[in-house]
Amino acid sequence: MSQMALSLALMPEGLDWGGLVLLLLAAFAAGWVDAVVGGGGLIQLPALLLVPGIAPVQALATNKLASVFGTAASSVSYYRSVRPSLKTALPMAAIALAAAVGGASLAAFLPAEVFTPIIMIALVVVALITIFKPALGAVTKLKHSGAKHVVLAGLAGAAIGFYDGLIGPGTGTFLVIALVALLGYDFLMASAQAKIVNFATNLGALLLFIPLGAVLWPLGMLMAVANVAGSVLGSKMAIARGARFVRILFLIIVAALVVKLGFDLWG
């Protein structure tokens, strides 16, 4: 058996070379979107769910494997250029990791559909505020300091981390929302910190999926390479173009997330 045939034999039975190429393109696009403003799961996870023979839990686990590498790469890229405050990001990330494990462990018991209408309303409100308040997120102007700042960051990390473990799509976008609207960061700095926290939430969910044997390792590692490439490109583009570029893409991703959740709810 040739090396190429052997590598494909390690993939899910329903996946051919054409499907693998499409998955890698989806992983690259997801990494790019995630690095700029979050929401790459809207691309990568549905692509995995389309592969014949892959169980939903395998798609979720493999998505997390690819994403954990991508968010790690973009976190490093942002940190080198933007220097986000680790005093905010690290406590928020630690709490979010624990919450993601809790959310993933409860995913089988709490139907995600219960939360969908609430999430949609929250996204629409945030989008309208962002549109009609163009100064929001244009520059960093922290709303709180000291212990209150850290506590609010931790509470946001706990809520969004739990959401990521339980449902998942749009986690990076929700982190940007919290860091801009709740704490007062500009969109670029919010994206930089969101990547660190999103890495932690991906890792938390992955730590639960690995013992279950749900991760498709060969496929996940190939997608991780593509996701990292997209993440590095996306973070460099966001850093070069600044907060206004991130804000525009943020609104596009929020709109896509509203459409996706609306389809889940009524479609």
Accessible surface in RSA format (square Angstrom, percent):
REM  Atomic radii and reference values for relative SASA: ProtOr
REM  Chains: A
REM  Algorithm: Lee & Richards
REM  Probe-radius: 1.40
REM  Slices: 20
REM RES _ NUM      All-atoms   Total-Side   Main-Chain    Non-polar    All polar
REM                ABS   REL    ABS   REL    ABS   REL    ABS   REL    ABS   REL
RES MET A   1   176.91  91.6  88.18  58.4  88.73 211.3 102.01  86.7  74.90  99.2
RES SER A   2    71.21  60.2  52.79  70.5  18.43  42.4  53.70 114.4  17.51  24.5
RES GLN A   3   155.56  87.0 143.19 104.6  12.37  29.4  49.78 106.0 105.78  80.2
RES MET A   4   129.76  67.2 127.67  84.5   2.09   5.0  89.20  75.8  40.56  53.7
RES ALA A   5    44.63  41.0  34.86  53.8   9.77  22.2  40.18  56.6   4.45  11.8
RES LEU A   6    92.55  51.5  92.55  66.2   0.00   0.0  92.55  65.0   0.00   0.0
RES SER A   7    41.64  35.2  38.90  51.9   2.74   6.3  37.21  79.2   4.43   6.2
RES LEU A   8    40.98  22.8  36.34  26.0   4.64  11.7  36.67  25.8   4.31  11.6
RES ALA A   9    66.29  60.9  29.12  44.9  37.17  84.5  41.86  58.9  24.43  64.7
RES LEU A  10   108.82  60.6  88.26  63.1  20.56  51.7  92.16  64.7  16.66  44.8
RES MET A  11    15.74   8.1   4.49   3.0  11.25  26.8   5.11   4.3  10.62  14.1
RES PRO A  12    23.01  16.8   8.18   7.5  14.83  53.9  20.43  16.9   2.58  16.1
RES GLU A  13   184.16 105.7 143.95 108.9  40.21  95.7  66.28 128.2 117.88  96.2
RES GLY A  14    35.70  44.0   0.00   N/A  35.70  44.0  19.26  52.9  16.44  36.8
RES LEU A  15    11.88   6.6   3.39   2.4   8.49  21.3   4.82   3.4   7.06  19.0
RES ASP A  16    90.67  63.5  88.36  88.0   2.30   5.4  37.00  87.1  53.67  53.5
RES TRP A  17   102.50  41.1 100.82  48.8   1.68   4.0  86.90  46.3  15.60  25.3
RES GLY A  18    45.20  55.7   0.00   N/A  45.20  55.7  37.89 104.0   7.31  16.4
RES GLY A  19    20.59  25.4   0.00   N/A  20.59  25.4  17.51  48.0   3.08   6.9
RES LEU A  20     8.06   4.5   8.06   5.8   0.00   0.0   8.06   5.7   0.00   0.0
RES VAL A  21    80.43  52.9  80.18  72.6   0.25   0.6  80.36  69.8   0.08   0.2
RES LEU A  22   121.26  67.5 117.08  83.8   4.17  10.5 117.28  82.4   3.98  10.7
RES LEU A  23     4.81   2.7   4.63   3.3   0.18   0.4   4.73   3.3   0.08   0.2
RES LEU A  24    50.21  28.0  49.04  35.1   1.17   2.9  49.38  34.7   0.83   2.2
RES LEU A  25   107.94  60.1 104.32  74.6   3.62   9.1 104.89  73.7   3.04   8.2
RES ALA A  26    14.22  13.1   9.05  14.0   5.18  11.8  13.48  19.0   0.74   2.0
RES ALA A  27     0.00   0.0   0.00   0.0   0.00   0.0   0.00   0.0   0.00   0.0
RES PHE A  28    75.56  37.8  75.56  46.8   0.00   0.0  75.56  45.8   0.00   0.0
RES ALA A  29    37.56  34.5  33.82  52.2   3.74   8.5  37.40  52.7   0.16   0.4
RES ALA A  30     1.14   1.0   1.14   1.8   0.00   0.0   1.14   1.6   0.00   0.0
RES GLY A  31     0.00   0.0   0.00   N/A   0.00   0.0   0.00   0.0   0.00   0.0
RES TRP A  32    51.37  20.6  51.37  24.9   0.00   0.0  48.50  25.9   2.87   4.7
RES VAL A  33    15.69  10.3  15.69  14.2   0.00   0.0  15.69  13.6   0.00   0.0
RES ASP A  34    14.86  10.4  14.86  14.8   0.00   0.0   2.87   6.8  11.99  12.0
RES ALA A  35     0.23   0.2   0.00   0.0   0.23   0.5   0.20   0.3   0.03   0.1
RES VAL A  36     0.00   0.0   0.00   0.0   0.00   0.0   0.00   0.0   0.00   0.0
RES VAL A  37     0.00   0.0   0.00   0.0   0.00   0.0   0.00   0.0   0.00   0.0
RES GLY A  38     0.01   0.0   0.00   N/A   0.01   0.0   0.01   0.0   0.00   0.0
RES GLY A  39     2.19   2.7   0.00   N/A   2.19   2.7   0.90   2.5   1.29   2.9
RES GLY A  40     0.71   0.9   0.00   N/A   0.71   0.9   0.50   1.4   0.21   0.5
RES GLY A  41    19.12  23.6   0.00   N/A  19.12  23.6  12.98  35.6   6.14  13.8
RES LEU A  42    27.58  15.4  13.10   9.4  14.48  36.4  13.65   9.6  13.93  37.5
RES ILE A  43    60.96  34.7  53.39  39.8   7.57  18.2  57.70  41.6   3.25   8.8
RES GLN A  44     0.94   0.5   0.94   0.7   0.00   0.0   0.21   0.5   0.72   0.5
RES LEU A  45    20.32  11.3  20.32  14.5   0.00   0.0  20.32  14.3   0.00   0.0
RES PRO A  46    46.93  34.2  44.42  40.5   2.51   9.1  46.09  38.1   0.84   5.2
RES ALA A  47    21.32  19.6  14.78  22.8   6.55  14.9  17.64  24.8   3.68   9.8
RES LEU A  48     0.07   0.0   0.07   0.0   0.00   0.0   0.07   0.0   0.00   0.0
RES LEU A  49    86.24  48.0  62.86  45.0  23.38  58.8  62.98  44.2  23.25  62.6
RES LEU A  50   148.37  82.6 126.40  90.4  21.97  55.2 129.50  90.9  18.86  50.8
RES VAL A  51    11.95   7.9   6.63   6.0   5.32  12.8   8.72   7.6   3.23   8.8
RES PRO A  52    86.80  63.3  75.45  68.8  11.34  41.2  86.80  71.7   0.00   0.0
RES GLY A  53    80.16  98.8   0.00   N/A  80.16  98.8  40.57 111.3  39.59  88.7
RES ILE A  54    16.68   9.5   0.61   0.5  16.06  38.7   1.24   0.9  15.44  41.9
RES ALA A  55    41.43  38.1  35.12  54.2   6.31  14.4  40.93  57.6   0.50   1.3
RES PRO A  56    90.78  66.2  90.78  82.8   0.00   0.0  90.78  75.0   0.00   0.0
RES VAL A  57    63.31  41.7  61.17  55.4   2.14   5.1  61.66  53.6   1.64   4.5
RES GLN A  58    48.23  27.0  48.23  35.3   0.00   0.0   4.57   9.7  43.67  33.1
RES ALA A  59     0.00   0.0   0.00   0.0   0.00   0.0   0.00   0.0   0.00   0.0
RES LEU A  60    61.36  34.2  61.36  43.9   0.01   0.0  61.36  43.1   0.01   0.0
RES ALA A  61     0.00   0.0   0.00   0.0   0.00   0.0   0.00   0.0   0.00   0.0
RES THR A  62     0.00   0.0   0.00   0.0   0.00   0.0   0.00   0.0   0.00   0.0
RES ASN A  63     9.79   6.8   9.79   9.5   0.00   0.0   0.00   0.0   9.79   9.5
RES LYS A  64    15.39   7.5  15.39   9.4   0.00   0.0   7.36   6.6   8.03   8.6
RES LEU A  65     3.82   2.1   3.82   2.7   0.00   0.0   3.82   2.7   0.00   0.0
RES ALA A  66     0.00   0.0   0.00   0.0   0.00   0.0   0.00   0.0   0.00   0.0
RES SER A  67     8.92   7.5   8.23  11.0   0.69   1.6   3.55   7.6   5.37   7.5
RES VAL A  68    11.38   7.5  11.11  10.1   0.27   0.7  11.11   9.7   0.27   0.7
RES PHE A  69    82.76  41.4  79.87  49.5   2.88   7.5  80.79  49.0   1.96   5.6
RES GLY A  70     0.32   0.4   0.00   N/A   0.32   0.4   0.32   0.9   0.00   0.0
RES THR A  71     2.85   2.0   1.48   1.5   1.37   3.3   2.14   2.9   0.71   1.1
RES ALA A  72    34.82  32.0  31.20  48.2   3.61   8.2  34.55  48.7   0.27   0.7
RES ALA A  73    21.66  19.9   9.73  15.0  11.93  27.1  18.58  26.2   3.08   8.2
RES SER A  74     0.95   0.8   0.95   1.3   0.00   0.0   0.00   0.0   0.95   1.3
RES SER A  75    14.96  12.6  13.67  18.2   1.29   3.0  13.91  29.6   1.05   1.5
RES VAL A  76    75.37  49.6  72.94  66.0   2.43   5.9  75.37  65.5   0.00   0.0
RES SER A  77    17.35  14.7  11.30  15.1   6.05  13.9  11.66  24.8   5.69   8.0
RES TYR A  78     0.00   0.0   0.00   0.0   0.00   0.0   0.00   0.0   0.00   0.0
RES TYR A  79    75.75  35.4  75.75  43.1   0.00   0.0  45.77  34.4  29.98  37.0
RES ARG A  80   179.10  75.2 158.89  81.0  20.21  48.1  48.64  66.5 130.46  79.1
RES SER A  81    69.82  59.0  34.00  45.4  35.82  82.5  13.33  28.4  56.49  79.1
RES VAL A  82    25.56  16.8   9.41   8.5  16.15  38.9  14.01  12.2  11.55  31.3
RES ARG A  83   148.33  62.3 133.40  68.0  14.93  35.6  55.06  75.2  93.27  56.5
RES PRO A  84     5.00   3.6   0.21   0.2   4.79  17.4   0.21   0.2   4.79  29.8
RES SER A  85    45.18  38.2  33.36  44.5  11.82  27.2  32.53  69.3  12.65  17.7
RES LEU A  86    64.45  35.9  58.55  41.9   5.90  14.8  58.74  41.3   5.71  15.4
RES LYS A  87   176.56  86.1 166.51 102.2  10.05  23.9 117.16 105.5  59.40  63.3
RES THR A  88     3.99   2.8   3.40   3.4   0.59   1.4   0.39   0.5   3.60   5.4
RES ALA A  89     0.12   0.1   0.00   0.0   0.12   0.3   0.12   0.2   0.00   0.0
RES LEU A  90    94.95  52.9  90.94  65.1   4.01  10.1  91.34  64.1   3.61   9.7
RES PRO A  91    46.69  34.0  38.53  35.1   8.16  29.7  46.38  38.3   0.31   1.9
RES MET A  92     0.29   0.1   0.21   0.1   0.08   0.2   0.01   0.0   0.27   0.4
RES ALA A  93     8.52   7.8   8.47  13.1   0.05   0.1   8.52  12.0   0.00   0.0
RES ALA A  94    65.44  60.2  49.79  76.8  15.65  35.6  58.57  82.5   6.87  18.2
RES ILE A  95    74.84  42.6  70.85  52.8   3.98   9.6  74.27  53.5   0.56   1.5
RES ALA A  96     0.00   0.0   0.00   0.0   0.00   0.0   0.00   0.0   0.00   0.0
RES LEU A  97    48.70  27.1  48.70  34.8   0.00   0.0  48.70  34.2   0.00   0.0
RES ALA A  98    66.13  60.8  52.98  81.8  13.15  29.9  57.33  80.7   8.79  23.3
RES ALA A  99    19.30  17.7   8.55  13.2  10.76  24.5  18.37  25.9   0.93   2.5
RES ALA A 100     0.00   0.0   0.00   0.0   0.00   0.0   0.00   0.0   0.00   0.0
RES VAL A 101    49.02  32.3  49.02  44.4   0.00   0.0  49.02  42.6   0.00   0.0
RES GLY A 102    26.75  33.0   0.00   N/A  26.75  33.0  26.50  72.7   0.24   0.5
RES GLY A 103     0.00   0.0   0.00   N/A   0.00   0.0   0.00   0.0   0.00   0.0
RES ALA A 104    12.31  11.3   0.76   1.2  11.55  26.3   1.46   2.1  10.84  28.7
RES SER A 105    53.65  45.3  37.63  50.2  16.02  36.9  32.01  68.2  21.64  30.3
RES LEU A 106    72.99  40.7  72.99  52.2   0.00   0.0  72.99  51.3   0.00   0.0
RES ALA A 107    43.63  40.1  26.52  40.9  17.11  38.9  26.69  37.6  16.94  44.9
RES ALA A 108    95.11  87.4  52.00  80.3  43.10  98.1  63.32  89.2  31.79  84.2
RES PHE A 109   151.67  75.9 125.05  77.5  26.62  69.3 130.49  79.1  21.18  60.6
RES LEU A 110    71.01  39.5  69.50  49.7   1.51   3.8  69.93  49.1   1.07   2.9
RES PRO A 111    75.74  55.2  64.24  58.6  11.50  41.8  75.10  62.0   0.64   4.0
RES ALA A 112    33.61  30.9  29.51  45.5   4.10   9.3  29.51  41.6   4.10  10.9
RES GLU A 113   115.83  66.5 110.54  83.6   5.30  12.6  58.12 112.4  57.71  47.1
RES VAL A 114    93.17  61.3  77.87  70.5  15.31  36.9  86.19  74.9   6.98  18.9
RES PHE A 115    61.84  30.9  61.84  38.3   0.00   0.0  61.84  37.5   0.00   0.0
RES THR A 116    11.15   7.9  11.15  11.3   0.00   0.0   0.72   1.0  10.43  15.8
RES PRO A 117    52.56  38.3  50.32  45.9   2.24   8.2  52.43  43.3   0.13   0.8
RES ILE A 118   115.48  65.7 113.80  84.8   1.68   4.1 114.63  82.5   0.85   2.3
RES ILE A 119    16.62   9.5  15.10  11.3   1.52   3.7  16.62  12.0   0.00   0.0
RES MET A 120    23.19  12.0  23.12  15.3   0.07   0.2  22.70  19.3   0.50   0.7
RES ILE A 121   114.80  65.3 111.98  83.4   2.82   6.8 114.75  82.6   0.05   0.1
RES ALA A 122    43.30  39.8  35.84  55.3   7.46  17.0  42.95  60.5   0.35   0.9
RES LEU A 123     0.01   0.0   0.00   0.0   0.01   0.0   0.01   0.0   0.00   0.0
RES VAL A 124    63.23  41.6  62.00  56.1   1.24   3.0  63.23  54.9   0.00   0.0
RES VAL A 125    72.29  47.6  71.44  64.7   0.85   2.0  72.18  62.7   0.12   0.3
RES VAL A 126    29.43  19.4  28.83  26.1   0.60   1.4  29.30  25.5   0.13   0.4
RES ALA A 127    17.60  16.2  17.60  27.2   0.00   0.0  17.60  24.8   0.00   0.0
RES LEU A 128    87.49  48.7  86.90  62.2   0.59   1.5  87.22  61.3   0.27   0.7
RES ILE A 129    75.03  42.7  70.84  52.8   4.19  10.1  75.00  54.0   0.03   0.1
RES THR A 130     1.79   1.3   1.79   1.8   0.00   0.0   0.00   0.0   1.79   2.7
RES ILE A 131    88.03  50.1  74.74  55.7  13.29  32.0  75.61  54.4  12.41  33.7
RES PHE A 132   152.78  76.4 128.33  79.5  24.45  63.6 131.69  79.8  21.09  60.4
RES LYS A 133   128.73  62.8 125.48  77.0   3.25   7.7  72.29  65.1  56.44  60.1
RES PRO A 134    90.10  65.7  81.72  74.5   8.38  30.5  82.09  67.8   8.01  49.8
RES ALA A 135    81.58  75.0  67.17 103.7  14.41  32.8  72.55 102.2   9.02  23.9
RES LEU A 136    37.03  20.6  29.68  21.2   7.35  18.5  35.72  25.1   1.31   3.5
RES GLY A 137     6.03   7.4   0.00   N/A   6.03   7.4   0.50   1.4   5.53  12.4
RES ALA A 138    52.85  48.6  33.96  52.4  18.89  43.0  39.80  56.0  13.05  34.6
RES VAL A 139   105.72  69.6  97.96  88.7   7.76  18.7 100.22  87.1   5.50  14.9
RES THR A 140    59.70  42.5  33.98  34.4  25.72  61.3  33.21  44.6  26.49  40.0
RES LYS A 141   164.61  80.3 156.51  96.0   8.11  19.3 103.78  93.4  60.83  64.8
RES LEU A 142    88.89  49.5  60.22  43.1  28.67  72.1  60.22  42.3  28.67  77.2
RES LYS A 143   111.72  54.5  79.63  48.9  32.08  76.4  61.13  55.0  50.59  53.9
RES HIS A 144    46.00  25.1  34.75  24.2  11.25  28.8  32.31  33.3  13.69  15.9
RES SER A 145    93.03  78.6  78.58 104.9  14.46  33.3  45.00  95.8  48.04  67.3
RES GLY A 146    54.74  67.5   0.00   N/A  54.74  67.5  43.60 119.6  11.14  25.0
RES ALA A 147    79.88  73.4  63.62  98.2  16.26  37.0  70.12  98.7   9.76  25.9
RES LYS A 148   123.75  60.4 115.25  70.7   8.49  20.2  73.32  66.0  50.42  53.7
RES HIS A 149    13.56   7.4  13.56   9.4   0.00   0.0  11.94  12.3   1.63   1.9
RES VAL A 150    59.53  39.2  58.25  52.7   1.28   3.1  58.25  50.6   1.28   3.5
RES VAL A 151    86.49  56.9  79.85  72.3   6.64  16.0  85.56  74.3   0.93   2.5
RES LEU A 152    33.94  18.9  33.93  24.3   0.01   0.0  33.93  23.8   0.01   0.0
RES ALA A 153     1.03   0.9   1.03   1.6   0.00   0.0   1.03   1.5   0.00   0.0
RES GLY A 154     4.30   5.3   0.00   N/A   4.30   5.3   3.88  10.7   0.41   0.9
RES LEU A 155   112.66  62.7 106.79  76.4   5.87  14.8 107.37  75.4   5.29  14.2
RES ALA A 156    11.20  10.3   2.99   4.6   8.21  18.7  10.66  15.0   0.54   1.4
RES GLY A 157     0.00   0.0   0.00   N/A   0.00   0.0   0.00   0.0   0.00   0.0
RES ALA A 158    33.76  31.0  31.84  49.1   1.92   4.4  31.98  45.0   1.78   4.7
RES ALA A 159    65.82  60.5  49.55  76.5  16.27  37.0  60.03  84.5   5.79  15.3
RES ILE A 160    18.84  10.7  18.05  13.4   0.79   1.9  18.84  13.6   0.00   0.0
RES GLY A 161     0.02   0.0   0.00   N/A   0.02   0.0   0.00   0.0   0.02   0.0
RES PHE A 162    62.42  31.2  62.42  38.7   0.00   0.0  62.42  37.8   0.00   0.0
RES TYR A 163    25.33  11.8  23.59  13.4   1.74   4.5  25.33  19.0   0.00   0.0
RES ASP A 164     4.62   3.2   1.22   1.2   3.40   8.0   0.00   0.0   4.62   4.6
RES GLY A 165     9.75  12.0   0.00   N/A   9.75  12.0   0.23   0.6   9.52  21.3
RES LEU A 166    16.64   9.3   3.13   2.2  13.51  34.0   3.32   2.3  13.32  35.8
RES ILE A 167    31.75  18.1  17.55  13.1  14.20  34.2  20.39  14.7  11.35  30.8
RES GLY A 168    13.35  16.5   0.00   N/A  13.35  16.5   8.27  22.7   5.08  11.4
RES PRO A 169    11.18   8.1   8.32   7.6   2.86  10.4  10.63   8.8   0.55   3.4
RES GLY A 170     2.05   2.5   0.00   N/A   2.05   2.5   0.00   0.0   2.05   4.6
RES THR A 171     6.16   4.4   4.07   4.1   2.08   5.0   4.07   5.5   2.08   3.2
RES GLY A 172     1.95   2.4   0.00   N/A   1.95   2.4   0.04   0.1   1.91   4.3
RES THR A 173     0.00   0.0   0.00   0.0   0.00   0.0   0.00   0.0   0.00   0.0
RES PHE A 174    30.87  15.4  29.53  18.3   1.34   3.5  29.53  17.9   1.34   3.8
RES LEU A 175     0.02   0.0   0.02   0.0   0.00   0.0   0.02   0.0   0.00   0.0
RES VAL A 176     0.00   0.0   0.00   0.0   0.00   0.0   0.00   0.0   0.00   0.0
RES ILE A 177    21.62  12.3  18.88  14.1   2.74   6.6  21.62  15.6   0.00   0.0
RES ALA A 178    12.49  11.5   8.29  12.8   4.21   9.6  12.49  17.6   0.00   0.0
RES LEU A 179     0.02   0.0   0.02   0.0   0.00   0.0   0.02   0.0   0.00   0.0
RES VAL A 180     4.22   2.8   3.22   2.9   1.00   2.4   3.22   2.8   1.00   2.7
RES ALA A 181    41.64  38.3  34.69  53.5   6.95  15.8  34.96  49.2   6.68  17.7
RES LEU A 182    66.86  37.2  62.83  44.9   4.03  10.1  66.10  46.4   0.76   2.0
RES LEU A 183     0.19   0.1   0.19   0.1   0.00   0.0   0.19   0.1   0.00   0.0
RES GLY A 184     6.95   8.6   0.00   N/A   6.95   8.6   5.14  14.1   1.81   4.0
RES TYR A 185    10.67   5.0   9.78   5.6   0.89   2.3   7.50   5.6   3.17   3.9
RES ASP A 186    22.97  16.1  22.97  22.9   0.00   0.0   1.38   3.2  21.59  21.5
RES PHE A 187     2.58   1.3   2.58   1.6   0.00   0.0   2.58   1.6   0.00   0.0
RES LEU A 188    29.95  16.7  29.95  21.4   0.00   0.0  29.95  21.0   0.00   0.0
RES MET A 189    40.49  21.0  40.17  26.6   0.32   0.8  39.29  33.4   1.20   1.6
RES ALA A 190     0.00   0.0   0.00   0.0   0.00   0.0   0.00   0.0   0.00   0.0
RES SER A 191     0.00   0.0   0.00   0.0   0.00   0.0   0.00   0.0   0.00   0.0
RES ALA A 192     0.18   0.2   0.00   0.0   0.18   0.4   0.00   0.0   0.18   0.5
RES GLN A 193     0.18   0.1   0.18   0.1   0.00   0.0   0.18   0.4   0.00   0.0
RES ALA A 194     0.00   0.0   0.00   0.0   0.00   0.0   0.00   0.0   0.00   0.0
RES LYS A 195     0.26   0.1   0.26   0.2   0.00   0.0   0.22   0.2   0.04   0.0
RES ILE A 196    21.74  12.4  20.94  15.6   0.79   1.9  21.39  15.4   0.35   0.9
RES VAL A 197     0.02   0.0   0.02   0.0   0.00   0.0   0.02   0.0   0.00   0.0
RES ASN A 198     7.07   4.9   7.07   6.8   0.00   0.0   0.07   0.2   7.00   6.8
RES PHE A 199    66.82  33.4  66.82  41.4   0.00   0.0  66.82  40.5   0.00   0.0
RES ALA A 200     6.56   6.0   6.39   9.9   0.17   0.4   6.56   9.2   0.00   0.0
RES THR A 201     0.03   0.0   0.03   0.0   0.00   0.0   0.03   0.0   0.00   0.0
RES ASN A 202     5.77   4.0   5.77   5.6   0.00   0.0   0.00   0.0   5.77   5.6
RES LEU A 203    54.08  30.1  54.08  38.7   0.00   0.0  54.08  38.0   0.00   0.0
RES GLY A 204     0.00   0.0   0.00   N/A   0.00   0.0   0.00   0.0   0.00   0.0
RES ALA A 205     0.97   0.9   0.97   1.5   0.00   0.0   0.97   1.4   0.00   0.0
RES LEU A 206     8.14   4.5   8.14   5.8   0.00   0.0   8.14   5.7   0.00   0.0
RES LEU A 207    92.80  51.7  82.06  58.7  10.74  27.0  82.79  58.1  10.00  26.9
RES LEU A 208    50.38  28.1  45.94  32.9   4.44  11.2  48.95  34.4   1.44   3.9
RES PHE A 209    19.80   9.9  19.80  12.3   0.00   0.0  19.80  12.0   0.00   0.0
RES ILE A 210    69.78  39.7  59.92  44.6   9.86  23.8  60.68  43.7   9.10  24.7
RES PRO A 211   108.16  78.8  66.62  60.7  41.53 151.0  77.79  64.2  30.37 188.8
RES LEU A 212   121.06  67.4  87.90  62.9  33.16  83.3  92.44  64.9  28.62  77.0
RES GLY A 213    62.05  76.5   0.00   N/A  62.05  76.5  35.85  98.4  26.20  58.7
RES ALA A 214     6.08   5.6   2.37   3.7   3.71   8.4   6.08   8.6   0.00   0.0
RES VAL A 215    10.56   7.0   0.75   0.7   9.81  23.6   0.75   0.7   9.81  26.6
RES LEU A 216    36.23  20.2  33.61  24.0   2.62   6.6  36.23  25.4   0.00   0.0
RES TRP A 217   114.21  45.8 112.98  54.7   1.24   2.9  93.17  49.7  21.04  34.1
RES PRO A 218    52.44  38.2  41.02  37.4  11.42  41.5  50.93  42.1   1.51   9.4
RES LEU A 219     0.78   0.4   0.47   0.3   0.31   0.8   0.47   0.3   0.31   0.8
RES GLY A 220     0.00   0.0   0.00   N/A   0.00   0.0   0.00   0.0   0.00   0.0
RES MET A 221    80.64  41.8  80.24  53.1   0.40   1.0  77.22  65.7   3.42   4.5
RES LEU A 222    70.85  39.5  68.98  49.3   1.87   4.7  69.17  48.6   1.68   4.5
RES MET A 223     0.00   0.0   0.00   0.0   0.00   0.0   0.00   0.0   0.00   0.0
RES ALA A 224     2.94   2.7   2.88   4.4   0.06   0.1   2.94   4.1   0.00   0.0
RES VAL A 225   105.44  69.4 100.11  90.6   5.33  12.9 103.76  90.2   1.68   4.5
RES ALA A 226    16.03  14.7  10.15  15.7   5.88  13.4  15.63  22.0   0.41   1.1
RES ASN A 227     2.40   1.7   2.40   2.3   0.00   0.0   0.00   0.0   2.40   2.3
RES VAL A 228    44.82  29.5  44.82  40.6   0.00   0.0  44.82  38.9   0.00   0.0
RES ALA A 229    49.12  45.2  36.56  56.4  12.57  28.6  44.65  62.9   4.47  11.8
RES GLY A 230     0.00   0.0   0.00   N/A   0.00   0.0   0.00   0.0   0.00   0.0
RES SER A 231     1.21   1.0   1.21   1.6   0.00   0.0   0.00   0.0   1.21   1.7
RES VAL A 232    48.37  31.8  48.37  43.8   0.00   0.0  48.37  42.0   0.00   0.0
RES LEU A 233    82.02  45.7  79.87  57.1   2.16   5.4  81.78  57.4   0.25   0.7
RES GLY A 234     0.00   0.0   0.00   N/A   0.00   0.0   0.00   0.0   0.00   0.0
RES SER A 235     0.00   0.0   0.00   0.0   0.00   0.0   0.00   0.0   0.00   0.0
RES LYS A 236   126.28  61.6 120.14  73.7   6.15  14.6  70.90  63.8  55.38  59.0
RES MET A 237    55.04  28.5  48.61  32.2   6.43  15.3  49.45  42.0   5.59   7.4
RES ALA A 238     0.00   0.0   0.00   0.0   0.00   0.0   0.00   0.0   0.00   0.0
RES ILE A 239    44.83  25.5  31.45  23.4  13.38  32.3  31.45  22.6  13.38  36.3
RES ALA A 240    87.57  80.5  46.18  71.3  41.39  94.2  56.42  79.5  31.15  82.5
RES ARG A 241   150.84  63.3 122.61  62.5  28.24  67.2  32.94  45.0 117.91  71.5
RES GLY A 242    18.59  22.9   0.00   N/A  18.59  22.9  18.59  51.0   0.00   0.0
RES ALA A 243    19.52  17.9  12.81  19.8   6.71  15.3  12.96  18.2   6.56  17.4
RES ARG A 244   181.00  76.0 173.19  88.3   7.81  18.6  69.29  94.7 111.71  67.7
RES PHE A 245    38.26  19.1  34.46  21.3   3.81   9.9  37.12  22.5   1.14   3.3
RES VAL A 246     0.00   0.0   0.00   0.0   0.00   0.0   0.00   0.0   0.00   0.0
RES ARG A 247    38.37  16.1  38.37  19.6   0.00   0.0   8.99  12.3  29.39  17.8
RES ILE A 248    73.53  41.8  72.61  54.1   0.92   2.2  73.18  52.7   0.36   1.0
RES LEU A 249    21.04  11.7  20.88  14.9   0.15   0.4  20.95  14.7   0.09   0.2
RES PHE A 250     1.81   0.9   1.81   1.1   0.00   0.0   1.81   1.1   0.00   0.0
RES LEU A 251    36.35  20.2  31.52  22.5   4.83  12.2  31.91  22.4   4.44  11.9
RES ILE A 252    98.97  56.3  94.14  70.1   4.83  11.6  98.05  70.6   0.91   2.5
RES ILE A 253    14.69   8.4  14.69  10.9   0.00   0.0  14.69  10.6   0.00   0.0
RES VAL A 254     0.49   0.3   0.49   0.4   0.00   0.0   0.49   0.4   0.00   0.0
RES ALA A 255    55.61  51.1  48.81  75.3   6.80  15.5  55.06  77.5   0.55   1.5
RES ALA A 256    45.71  42.0  34.24  52.8  11.47  26.1  41.18  58.0   4.53  12.0
RES LEU A 257     0.00   0.0   0.00   0.0   0.00   0.0   0.00   0.0   0.00   0.0
RES VAL A 258    31.38  20.6  30.69  27.8   0.69   1.7  30.69  26.7   0.69   1.9
RES VAL A 259   107.42  70.7  99.62  90.2   7.80  18.8 105.57  91.7   1.86   5.0
RES LYS A 260    66.38  32.4  61.47  37.7   4.90  11.7  43.67  39.3  22.71  24.2
RES LEU A 261     4.35   2.4   4.35   3.1   0.00   0.0   4.35   3.1   0.00   0.0
RES GLY A 262    10.37  12.8   0.00   N/A  10.37  12.8   9.58  26.3   0.79   1.8
RES PHE A 263   145.96  73.0 137.20  85.0   8.76  22.8 143.00  86.7   2.96   8.5
RES ASP A 264    73.91  51.8  43.59  43.4  30.32  71.7  24.37  57.4  49.54  49.4
RES LEU A 265    58.39  32.5  31.31  22.4  27.08  68.1  34.24  24.0  24.15  65.0
RES TRP A 266   186.57  74.9 152.12  73.6  34.45  80.9 132.99  70.9  53.57  86.9
RES GLY A 267    79.99  98.6   0.00   N/A  79.99  98.6  35.88  98.5  44.11  98.8
END  Absolute sums over single chains surface
CHAIN  1 A    11952.2       9899.5       2052.7       9282.2       2670.0
END  Absolute sums over all chains
TOTAL         11952.2       9899.5       2052.7       9282.2       2670.0
